[in-house]
Amino acid sequence: MKAQRYVEGIEEKLSKFFNIEKAYLYNEIEFDLFAKSFIRNERYIASKKIKIYSFENSELYFVKRCEVLNEENFLQLINTFRNASEELVNPHSEHMSTIITGIVIVERELSEELRKNIEKFKFNRSFAFGFKGWTYTRLVAADLSKGEVITNRRGREVKDIIRFLKCKRIAGKGG
């Protein structure tokens, strides 16, 4: 029940800026929540007919509850986020960035090895040497049994979304 409240809290925070889908099926995994944001910026001279430049930024959030997260489930989720960077990102001349955030809410304690794997996880991809944008993945795991949040380095960027959980500490490498 605590995990469901956690998902609802994330949904509440994201709903102001993101389009939200519940019970989202992707890559044969059912996520409790999927949130998508798309922003397009353009600059003009004198009239909208004379465009100087434009760029697009997207953010995707995948939120999943698990009673137990083991190595096999973790690898399946990681592969899903990598596939999302291939399938859901449309690189083109106006694409600047797409950020994929995976949030896993775990009710039972995470193993020490799995915690280290989460903290070490890194996935970045550049399209056409950056001329068609880039993507990277943030990974966040909430261990409800200990009241801790474990992140990879990029995952620390979303502290404000996970902050409402009364956690003892936010663990993660880098800063």
Backbone as JSON Lines, residues from 0, in Angstrom:
{"i":0,"aa":"M","n":[0.82,-1.19,0.0],"ca":[0.0,0.0,0.0],"c":[0.87,1.26,0.0]}
{"i":1,"aa":"K","n":[1.99,1.18,0.7],"ca":[2.9,2.31,0.74],"c":[3.46,2.62,-0.66]}
{"i":2,"aa":"A","n":[3.73,1.56,-1.42],"ca":[4.26,1.74,-2.78],"c":[3.23,2.43,-3.66]}
{"i":3,"aa":"Q","n":[1.95,2.09,-3.5],"ca":[0.9,2.73,-4.29],"c":[0.82,4.23,-3.98]}
{"i":4,"aa":"R","n":[0.95,4.59,-2.72],"ca":[0.95,6.02,-2.34],"c":[2.16,6.72,-2.95]}
{"i":5,"aa":"Y","n":[3.26,6.03,-3.01],"ca":[4.48,6.59,-3.61],"c":[4.26,6.88,-5.09]}
{"i":6,"aa":"V","n":[3.63,5.94,-5.81],"ca":[3.32,6.14,-7.23],"c":[2.36,7.32,-7.39]}
{"i":7,"aa":"E","n":[1.36,7.41,-6.52],"ca":[0.41,8.51,-6.59],"c":[1.09,9.86,-6.33]}
{"i":8,"aa":"G","n":[2.07,9.88,-5.43],"ca":[2.81,11.11,-5.17],"c":[3.64,11.53,-6.37]}
{"i":9,"aa":"I","n":[4.25,10.57,-7.04],"ca":[5.02,10.87,-8.26],"c":[4.07,11.38,-9.33]}
{"i":10,"aa":"E","n":[2.93,10.74,-9.47],"ca":[1.94,11.17,-10.47],"c":[1.49,12.6,-10.2]}
{"i":11,"aa":"E","n":[1.24,12.91,-8.96],"ca":[0.8,14.26,-8.59],"c":[1.85,15.31,-8.97]}
{"i":12,"aa":"K","n":[3.11,15.0,-8.7],"ca":[4.18,15.95,-9.02],"c":[4.38,16.11,-10.53]}
{"i":13,"aa":"L","n":[4.24,15.03,-11.29],"ca":[4.48,15.08,-12.72],"c":[3.27,15.59,-13.52]}
{"i":14,"aa":"S","n":[2.08,15.46,-12.98],"ca":[0.87,15.74,-13.75],"c":[0.75,17.19,-14.21]}
{"i":15,"aa":"K","n":[1.43,18.1,-13.58],"ca":[1.36,19.51,-13.97],"c":[2.08,19.78,-15.29]}
{"i":16,"aa":"F","n":[3.09,18.99,-15.6],"ca":[3.94,19.26,-16.75],"c":[4.02,18.11,-17.76]}
{"i":17,"aa":"F","n":[3.46,16.96,-17.43],"ca":[3.6,15.77,-18.25],"c":[2.24,15.19,-18.62]}
{"i":18,"aa":"N","n":[2.19,14.52,-19.76],"ca":[1.03,13.7,-20.11],"c":[1.25,12.36,-19.44]}
{"i":19,"aa":"I","n":[0.24,11.87,-18.74],"ca":[0.4,10.67,-17.92],"c":[-0.48,9.55,-18.43]}
{"i":20,"aa":"E","n":[0.1,8.35,-18.45],"ca":[-0.64,7.13,-18.75],"c":[-0.42,6.15,-17.61]}
{"i":21,"aa":"K","n":[-1.5,5.56,-17.13],"ca":[-1.4,4.55,-16.08],"c":[-1.44,3.17,-16.72]}
{"i":22,"aa":"A","n":[-0.86,2.21,-16.04],"ca":[-0.82,0.82,-16.52],"c":[-0.33,0.78,-17.97]}
{"i":23,"aa":"Y","n":[0.87,1.3,-18.18],"ca":[1.46,1.42,-19.52],"c":[2.28,0.18,-19.81]}
{"i":24,"aa":"L","n":[1.99,-0.48,-20.92],"ca":[2.71,-1.68,-21.32],"c":[3.76,-1.31,-22.35]}
{"i":25,"aa":"Y","n":[5.01,-1.58,-22.04],"ca":[6.11,-1.31,-22.96],"c":[7.13,-2.44,-22.86]}
{"i":26,"aa":"N","n":[7.5,-3.0,-23.97],"ca":[8.53,-4.04,-24.04],"c":[8.18,-5.23,-23.13]}
{"i":27,"aa":"E","n":[6.89,-5.56,-23.12],"ca":[6.36,-6.67,-22.32],"c":[6.48,-6.46,-20.81]}
{"i":28,"aa":"I","n":[6.64,-5.23,-20.37],"ca":[6.67,-4.9,-18.96],"c":[5.54,-3.9,-18.71]}
{"i":29,"aa":"E","n":[4.74,-4.17,-17.68],"ca":[3.68,-3.23,-17.33],"c":[4.19,-2.26,-16.28]}
{"i":30,"aa":"F","n":[4.22,-0.99,-16.66],"ca":[4.64,0.06,-15.75],"c":[3.4,0.66,-15.11]}
{"i":31,"aa":"D","n":[3.5,1.03,-13.84],"ca":[2.38,1.63,-13.14],"c":[2.07,3.01,-13.68]}
{"i":32,"aa":"L","n":[3.1,3.67,-14.2],"ca":[2.94,5.04,-14.65],"c":[3.94,5.32,-15.77]}
{"i":33,"aa":"F","n":[3.48,6.02,-16.8],"ca":[4.35,6.51,-17.86],"c":[4.02,7.97,-18.07]}
{"i":34,"aa":"A","n":[5.03,8.82,-18.03],"ca":[4.81,10.25,-18.19],"c":[5.7,10.76,-19.32]}
{"i":35,"aa":"K","n":[5.14,11.65,-20.14],"ca":[5.87,12.16,-21.29],"c":[5.7,13.67,-21.38]}
{"i":36,"aa":"S","n":[6.82,14.35,-21.61],"ca":[6.82,15.8,-21.82],"c":[7.54,16.09,-23.13]}
{"i":37,"aa":"F","n":[6.96,17.0,-23.91],"ca":[7.56,17.39,-25.19],"c":[7.55,18.92,-25.24]}
{"i":38,"aa":"I","n":[8.72,19.51,-25.42],"ca":[8.85,20.96,-25.48],"c":[9.55,21.34,-26.78]}
{"i":39,"aa":"R","n":[8.98,22.3,-27.48],"ca":[9.57,22.8,-28.72],"c":[9.78,24.31,-28.57]}
{"i":40,"aa":"N","n":[10.98,24.76,-28.86],"ca":[11.34,26.17,-28.79],"c":[11.74,26.66,-30.17]}
{"i":41,"aa":"E","n":[11.31,27.87,-30.5],"ca":[11.68,28.47,-31.79],"c":[12.03,29.93,-31.59]}
{"i":42,"aa":"R","n":[12.88,30.44,-32.44],"ca":[13.27,31.85,-32.42],"c":[13.03,32.42,-33.81]}
{"i":43,"aa":"Y","n":[12.43,33.61,-33.85],"ca":[12.07,34.25,-35.12],"c":[12.71,35.62,-35.25]}
{"i":44,"aa":"I","n":[12.73,36.11,-36.49],"ca":[13.1,37.5,-36.77],"c":[11.89,38.15,-37.43]}
{"i":45,"aa":"A","n":[11.41,39.19,-36.85],"ca":[10.32,40.01,-37.39],"c":[9.0,39.26,-37.55]}
{"i":46,"aa":"S","n":[8.98,38.08,-38.12],"ca":[7.75,37.35,-38.36],"c":[8.0,35.85,-38.15]}
{"i":47,"aa":"K","n":[6.92,35.12,-37.92],"ca":[7.05,33.68,-37.73],"c":[7.47,32.95,-39.0]}
{"i":48,"aa":"K","n":[7.43,33.64,-40.11],"ca":[7.86,33.04,-41.37],"c":[9.38,32.98,-41.48]}
{"i":49,"aa":"I","n":[10.08,33.83,-40.7],"ca":[11.54,33.86,-40.76],"c":[12.07,33.24,-39.46]}
{"i":50,"aa":"K","n":[12.24,31.95,-39.48],"ca":[12.69,31.21,-38.3],"c":[14.22,31.15,-38.28]}
{"i":51,"aa":"I","n":[14.81,31.54,-37.14],"ca":[16.26,31.46,-36.98],"c":[16.67,30.04,-36.62]}
{"i":52,"aa":"Y","n":[16.03,29.49,-35.59],"ca":[16.33,28.14,-35.17],"c":[15.16,27.59,-34.37]}
{"i":53,"aa":"S","n":[15.17,26.3,-34.17],"ca":[14.21,25.65,-33.29],"c":[14.86,24.38,-32.74]}
{"i":54,"aa":"F","n":[14.41,23.98,-31.56],"ca":[14.91,22.74,-30.98],"c":[13.83,22.11,-30.12]}
{"i":55,"aa":"E","n":[13.95,20.8,-29.94],"ca":[12.96,20.02,-29.19],"c":[13.63,19.26,-28.06]}
{"i":56,"aa":"N","n":[12.95,19.24,-26.92],"ca":[13.4,18.47,-25.75],"c":[12.25,17.59,-25.28]}
{"i":57,"aa":"S","n":[12.57,16.36,-24.93],"ca":[11.56,15.43,-24.42],"c":[12.05,14.79,-23.14]}
{"i":58,"aa":"E","n":[11.1,14.43,-22.3],"ca":[11.4,13.66,-21.09],"c":[10.4,12.53,-20.98]}
{"i":59,"aa":"L","n":[10.88,11.36,-20.65],"ca":[10.04,10.18,-20.47],"c":[10.29,9.6,-19.09]}
{"i":60,"aa":"Y","n":[9.23,9.31,-18.35],"ca":[9.33,8.68,-17.03],"c":[8.63,7.34,-17.07]}
{"i":61,"aa":"F","n":[9.33,6.31,-16.63],"ca":[8.77,4.97,-16.45],"c":[8.79,4.68,-14.96]}
{"i":62,"aa":"V","n":[7.63,4.42,-14.37],"ca":[7.54,4.15,-12.93],"c":[6.97,2.75,-12.74]}
{"i":63,"aa":"K","n":[7.68,1.92,-11.96],"ca":[7.27,0.54,-11.74],"c":[7.41,0.17,-10.28]}
{"i":64,"aa":"R","n":[6.38,-0.51,-9.77],"ca":[6.44,-1.06,-8.42],"c":[6.85,-2.53,-8.5]}
{"i":65,"aa":"C","n":[7.72,-2.95,-7.6],"ca":[8.12,-4.36,-7.5],"c":[8.15,-4.72,-6.02]}
{"i":66,"aa":"E","n":[7.69,-5.91,-5.72],"ca":[7.83,-6.36,-4.34],"c":[9.3,-6.67,-4.07]}
{"i":67,"aa":"V","n":[9.92,-7.37,-5.03],"ca":[11.33,-7.72,-4.93],"c":[12.0,-7.38,-6.26]}
{"i":68,"aa":"L","n":[13.17,-6.79,-6.18],"ca":[13.95,-6.53,-7.38],"c":[15.2,-7.4,-7.31]}
{"i":69,"aa":"N","n":[15.3,-8.32,-8.26],"ca":[16.48,-9.17,-8.31],"c":[17.3,-8.82,-9.55]}
{"i":70,"aa":"E","n":[18.42,-9.47,-9.71],"ca":[19.34,-9.17,-10.81],"c":[18.67,-9.36,-12.18]}
{"i":71,"aa":"E","n":[17.87,-10.4,-12.32],"ca":[17.2,-10.68,-13.59],"c":[16.2,-9.57,-13.95]}
{"i":72,"aa":"N","n":[15.37,-9.17,-12.98],"ca":[14.41,-8.08,-13.21],"c":[15.12,-6.77,-13.51]}
{"i":73,"aa":"F","n":[16.21,-6.54,-12.8],"ca":[16.98,-5.31,-13.0],"c":[17.53,-5.25,-14.42]}
{"i":74,"aa":"L","n":[18.11,-6.34,-14.9],"ca":[18.65,-6.38,-16.26],"c":[17.55,-6.2,-17.31]}
{"i":75,"aa":"Q","n":[16.38,-6.75,-17.05],"ca":[15.26,-6.59,-17.96],"c":[14.83,-5.12,-18.02]}
{"i":76,"aa":"L","n":[14.79,-4.45,-16.88],"ca":[14.43,-3.03,-16.86],"c":[15.48,-2.18,-17.57]}
{"i":77,"aa":"I","n":[16.75,-2.48,-17.33],"ca":[17.84,-1.73,-17.97],"c":[17.75,-1.88,-19.49]}
{"i":78,"aa":"N","n":[17.51,-3.09,-19.96],"ca":[17.37,-3.32,-21.4],"c":[16.15,-2.59,-21.96]}
{"i":79,"aa":"T","n":[15.1,-2.51,-21.18],"ca":[13.9,-1.77,-21.6],"c":[14.21,-0.29,-21.76]}
{"i":80,"aa":"F","n":[14.97,0.29,-20.84],"ca":[15.32,1.71,-20.95],"c":[16.26,1.96,-22.13]}
{"i":81,"aa":"R","n":[17.14,1.03,-22.39],"ca":[18.01,1.15,-23.57],"c":[17.2,1.05,-24.86]}
{"i":82,"aa":"N","n":[16.25,0.12,-24.89],"ca":[15.37,0.0,-26.06],"c":[14.54,1.26,-26.25]}
{"i":83,"aa":"A","n":[14.11,1.85,-25.17],"ca":[13.32,3.09,-25.26],"c":[14.13,4.18,-25.94]}
{"i":84,"aa":"S","n":[15.43,4.23,-25.68],"ca":[16.26,5.25,-26.32],"c":[16.38,5.0,-27.82]}
{"i":85,"aa":"E","n":[16.2,3.76,-28.24],"ca":[16.23,3.43,-29.67],"c":[14.86,3.66,-30.32]}
{"i":86,"aa":"E","n":[13.8,3.22,-29.64],"ca":[12.48,3.19,-30.25],"c":[11.66,4.46,-30.03]}
{"i":87,"aa":"L","n":[11.79,5.1,-28.89],"ca":[10.95,6.25,-28.57],"c":[11.6,7.59,-28.87]}
{"i":88,"aa":"V","n":[12.88,7.58,-29.2],"ca":[13.58,8.82,-29.52],"c":[13.64,8.95,-31.04]}
{"i":89,"aa":"N","n":[13.25,10.12,-31.51],"ca":[13.27,10.39,-32.95],"c":[14.32,11.45,-33.25]}
{"i":90,"aa":"P","n":[15.57,11.05,-33.48],"ca":[16.62,12.03,-33.74],"c":[16.45,12.68,-35.12]}
{"i":91,"aa":"H","n":[16.52,13.98,-35.15],"ca":[16.47,14.76,-36.38],"c":[17.17,16.08,-36.13]}
{"i":92,"aa":"S","n":[17.24,16.92,-37.11],"ca":[18.05,18.14,-37.01],"c":[17.58,19.09,-35.9]}
{"i":93,"aa":"E","n":[16.32,19.03,-35.5],"ca":[15.81,19.93,-34.46],"c":[15.72,19.25,-33.09]}
{"i":94,"aa":"H","n":[16.04,17.96,-33.03],"ca":[16.02,17.23,-31.75],"c":[17.25,17.63,-30.94]}
{"i":95,"aa":"M","n":[17.03,18.09,-29.72],"ca":[18.16,18.43,-28.86],"c":[18.42,17.32,-27.85]}
{"i":96,"aa":"S","n":[17.39,16.94,-27.07],"ca":[17.63,15.91,-26.07],"c":[16.36,15.17,-25.72]}
{"i":97,"aa":"T","n":[16.55,13.94,-25.29],"ca":[15.49,13.14,-24.7],"c":[16.09,12.49,-23.46]}
{"i":98,"aa":"I","n":[15.42,12.71,-22.34],"ca":[15.88,12.16,-21.07],"c":[14.9,11.07,-20.65]}
{"i":99,"aa":"I","n":[15.44,9.9,-20.38],"ca":[14.62,8.77,-19.94],"c":[14.91,8.54,-18.46]}
{"i":100,"aa":"T","n":[13.85,8.53,-17.67],"ca":[13.98,8.32,-16.22],"c":[13.22,7.06,-15.84]}
{"i":101,"aa":"G","n":[13.92,6.12,-15.24],"ca":[13.29,4.91,-14.74],"c":[13.25,4.96,-13.22]}
{"i":102,"aa":"I","n":[12.05,4.86,-12.66],"ca":[11.88,4.86,-11.2],"c":[11.29,3.51,-10.82]}
{"i":103,"aa":"V","n":[12.01,2.79,-9.96],"ca":[11.57,1.48,-9.49],"c":[11.32,1.59,-7.99]}
{"i":104,"aa":"I","n":[10.12,1.22,-7.58],"ca":[9.75,1.27,-6.17],"c":[9.73,-0.16,-5.65]}
{"i":105,"aa":"V","n":[10.63,-0.45,-4.72],"ca":[10.83,-1.82,-4.24],"c":[10.39,-1.89,-2.78]}
{"i":106,"aa":"E","n":[9.55,-2.88,-2.46],"ca":[9.03,-3.02,-1.1],"c":[9.98,-3.78,-0.18]}
{"i":107,"aa":"R","n":[10.73,-4.72,-0.72],"ca":[11.69,-5.48,0.1],"c":[13.08,-4.96,-0.14]}
{"i":108,"aa":"E","n":[13.95,-5.2,0.8],"ca":[15.31,-4.66,0.77],"c":[16.09,-5.09,-0.47]}
{"i":109,"aa":"L","n":[16.83,-4.14,-1.02],"ca":[17.7,-4.4,-2.17],"c":[19.02,-4.99,-1.68]}
{"i":110,"aa":"S","n":[19.57,-5.91,-2.45],"ca":[20.87,-6.47,-2.1],"c":[21.95,-5.41,-2.31]}
{"i":111,"aa":"E","n":[23.05,-5.59,-1.63],"ca":[24.16,-4.62,-1.74],"c":[24.73,-4.6,-3.16]}
{"i":112,"aa":"E","n":[24.79,-5.75,-3.79],"ca":[25.29,-5.82,-5.17],"c":[24.38,-5.05,-6.13]}
{"i":113,"aa":"L","n":[23.07,-5.18,-5.94],"ca":[22.12,-4.48,-6.79],"c":[22.19,-2.98,-6.56]}
{"i":114,"aa":"R","n":[22.39,-2.56,-5.32],"ca":[22.57,-1.13,-5.03],"c":[23.78,-0.57,-5.78]}
{"i":115,"aa":"K","n":[24.87,-1.31,-5.77],"ca":[26.08,-0.86,-6.48],"c":[25.84,-0.79,-7.98]}
{"i":116,"aa":"N","n":[25.1,-1.77,-8.52],"ca":[24.8,-1.77,-9.96],"c":[23.93,-0.57,-10.34]}
{"i":117,"aa":"I","n":[23.0,-0.21,-9.49],"ca":[22.16,0.96,-9.75],"c":[23.01,2.22,-9.74]}
{"i":118,"aa":"E","n":[23.87,2.35,-8.75],"ca":[24.72,3.55,-8.64],"c":[25.7,3.66,-9.8]}
{"i":119,"aa":"K","n":[26.15,2.52,-10.33],"ca":[27.13,2.53,-11.42],"c":[26.49,2.65,-12.8]}
{"i":120,"aa":"F","n":[25.18,2.43,-12.89],"ca":[24.53,2.41,-14.2],"c":[24.7,3.74,-14.93]}
{"i":121,"aa":"K","n":[25.06,3.63,-16.22],"ca":[25.25,4.81,-17.04],"c":[24.88,4.46,-18.47]}
{"i":122,"aa":"F","n":[24.02,5.27,-19.07],"ca":[23.69,5.07,-20.47],"c":[23.48,6.43,-21.12]}
{"i":123,"aa":"N","n":[24.37,6.78,-22.02],"ca":[24.3,8.02,-22.8],"c":[24.39,7.65,-24.26]}
{"i":124,"aa":"R","n":[23.73,8.41,-25.1],"ca":[23.84,8.16,-26.53],"c":[23.73,9.48,-27.27]}
{"i":125,"aa":"S","n":[24.6,9.66,-28.21],"ca":[24.63,10.84,-29.05],"c":[24.25,10.43,-30.46]}
{"i":126,"aa":"F","n":[23.46,11.26,-31.15],"ca":[23.02,10.96,-32.51],"c":[23.75,11.88,-33.48]}
{"i":127,"aa":"A","n":[24.41,11.31,-34.46],"ca":[25.16,12.07,-35.49],"c":[26.12,13.06,-34.83]}
{"i":128,"aa":"F","n":[26.93,12.55,-33.91],"ca":[27.93,13.35,-33.19],"c":[27.29,14.52,-32.44]}
{"i":129,"aa":"G","n":[26.04,14.38,-32.03],"ca":[25.35,15.42,-31.28],"c":[24.58,16.4,-32.15]}
{"i":130,"aa":"F","n":[24.78,16.36,-33.46],"ca":[24.05,17.27,-34.34],"c":[22.55,16.97,-34.39]}
{"i":131,"aa":"K","n":[22.19,15.73,-34.08],"ca":[20.78,15.35,-34.03],"c":[20.36,15.06,-32.59]}
{"i":132,"aa":"G","n":[21.09,15.61,-31.64],"ca":[20.72,15.51,-30.24],"c":[21.37,14.34,-29.52]}
{"i":133,"aa":"W","n":[20.86,14.12,-28.31],"ca":[21.41,13.07,-27.46],"c":[20.32,12.58,-26.53]}
{"i":134,"aa":"T","n":[20.63,11.48,-25.85],"ca":[19.74,10.93,-24.85],"c":[20.59,10.37,-23.71]}
{"i":135,"aa":"Y","n":[20.04,10.39,-22.52],"ca":[20.67,9.71,-21.39],"c":[19.59,9.19,-20.46]}
{"i":136,"aa":"T","n":[19.98,8.26,-19.6],"ca":[19.03,7.6,-18.72],"c":[19.36,7.87,-17.26]}
{"i":137,"aa":"R","n":[18.32,8.28,-16.53],"ca":[18.42,8.45,-15.08],"c":[17.75,7.22,-14.44]}
{"i":138,"aa":"L","n":[18.36,6.71,-13.41],"ca":[17.82,5.52,-12.75],"c":[17.65,5.81,-11.27]}
{"i":139,"aa":"V","n":[16.45,5.52,-10.76],"ca":[16.12,5.78,-9.36],"c":[15.44,4.53,-8.81]}
{"i":140,"aa":"A","n":[15.9,4.07,-7.65],"ca":[15.26,2.94,-6.97],"c":[14.92,3.38,-5.55]}
{"i":141,"aa":"A","n":[13.66,3.25,-5.18],"ca":[13.21,3.58,-3.83],"c":[13.07,2.28,-3.05]}
{"i":142,"aa":"D","n":[13.91,2.11,-2.04],"ca":[13.87,0.93,-1.17],"c":[12.97,1.29,0.0]}
{"i":143,"aa":"L","n":[11.7,0.87,-0.05],"ca":[10.74,1.26,0.98],"c":[11.01,0.58,2.32]}
{"i":144,"aa":"S","n":[11.66,-0.58,2.3],"ca":[11.94,-1.28,3.55],"c":[12.93,-0.51,4.42]}
{"i":145,"aa":"K","n":[13.86,0.19,3.8],"ca":[14.85,0.97,4.53],"c":[14.57,2.47,4.48]}
{"i":146,"aa":"G","n":[13.63,2.88,3.64],"ca":[13.35,4.3,3.49],"c":[14.48,5.04,2.8]}
{"i":147,"aa":"E","n":[15.13,4.38,1.84],"ca":[16.25,4.98,1.13],"c":[15.95,5.07,-0.35]}
{"i":148,"aa":"V","n":[16.59,6.02,-0.99],"ca":[16.49,6.18,-2.43],"c":[17.89,6.04,-3.0]}
{"i":149,"aa":"I","n":[18.06,5.12,-3.94],"ca":[19.35,4.88,-4.57],"c":[19.25,5.37,-6.0]}
{"i":150,"aa":"T","n":[20.24,6.12,-6.45],"ca":[20.22,6.67,-7.81],"c":[21.56,6.46,-8.49]}
{"i":151,"aa":"N","n":[21.54,6.54,-9.81],"ca":[22.8,6.66,-10.52],"c":[23.15,8.15,-10.52]}
{"i":152,"aa":"R","n":[24.24,8.51,-11.1],"ca":[24.68,9.91,-11.05],"c":[23.64,10.86,-11.64]}
{"i":153,"aa":"R","n":[23.11,10.53,-12.79],"ca":[22.09,11.37,-13.43],"c":[20.78,11.38,-12.64]}
{"i":154,"aa":"G","n":[20.51,10.31,-11.93],"ca":[19.27,10.22,-11.16],"c":[19.16,11.25,-10.05]}
{"i":155,"aa":"R","n":[20.27,11.78,-9.62],"ca":[20.25,12.81,-8.58],"c":[19.57,14.08,-9.07]}
{"i":156,"aa":"E","n":[19.42,14.23,-10.4],"ca":[18.76,15.41,-10.96],"c":[17.27,15.47,-10.61]}
{"i":157,"aa":"V","n":[16.68,14.36,-10.23],"ca":[15.25,14.33,-9.96],"c":[14.95,14.19,-8.46]}
{"i":158,"aa":"K","n":[15.81,14.73,-7.64],"ca":[15.61,14.67,-6.19],"c":[14.27,15.25,-5.76]}
{"i":159,"aa":"D","n":[13.84,16.33,-6.4],"ca":[12.6,16.98,-5.99],"c":[11.38,16.1,-6.22]}
{"i":160,"aa":"I","n":[11.44,15.19,-7.17],"ca":[10.31,14.3,-7.43],"c":[10.24,13.21,-6.37]}
{"i":161,"aa":"I","n":[11.39,12.76,-5.88],"ca":[11.41,11.68,-4.91],"c":[11.55,12.18,-3.47]}
{"i":162,"aa":"R","n":[11.65,13.46,-3.28],"ca":[11.93,14.03,-1.97],"c":[10.8,13.81,-0.96]}
{"i":163,"aa":"F","n":[9.54,13.68,-1.41],"ca":[8.44,13.56,-0.47],"c":[8.49,12.28,0.35]}
{"i":164,"aa":"L","n":[9.24,11.28,-0.12],"ca":[9.43,10.08,0.67],"c":[10.33,10.43,1.84]}
{"i":165,"aa":"K","n":[9.9,10.15,3.03],"ca":[10.71,10.47,4.22],"c":[11.86,9.48,4.29]}
{"i":166,"aa":"C","n":[12.9,9.77,3.53],"ca":[14.02,8.83,3.45],"c":[15.15,9.27,4.37]}
{"i":167,"aa":"K","n":[15.91,8.29,4.81],"ca":[17.06,8.56,5.66],"c":[18.16,9.23,4.89]}
{"i":168,"aa":"R","n":[18.35,8.8,3.65],"ca":[19.4,9.39,2.82],"c":[19.12,9.09,1.37]}
{"i":169,"aa":"I","n":[19.71,9.88,0.51],"ca":[19.67,9.61,-0.92],"c":[21.05,9.18,-1.31]}
{"i":170,"aa":"A","n":[21.16,7.93,-1.71],"ca":[22.48,7.36,-2.03],"c":[22.72,7.45,-3.52]}
{"i":171,"aa":"G","n":[23.96,7.64,-3.89],"ca":[24.33,7.65,-5.3],"c":[25.73,8.16,-5.47]}
{"i":172,"aa":"K","n":[26.39,7.71,-6.49],"ca":[27.76,8.15,-6.73],"c":[27.75,9.49,-7.43]}
{"i":173,"aa":"G","n":[28.79,10.24,-7.22],"ca":[28.96,11.51,-7.92],"c":[28.08,12.58,-7.33]}
{"i":174,"aa":"G","n":[28.11,13.73,-8.0],"ca":[27.4,14.73,-7.33],"c":[26.75,15.79,-7.94]}
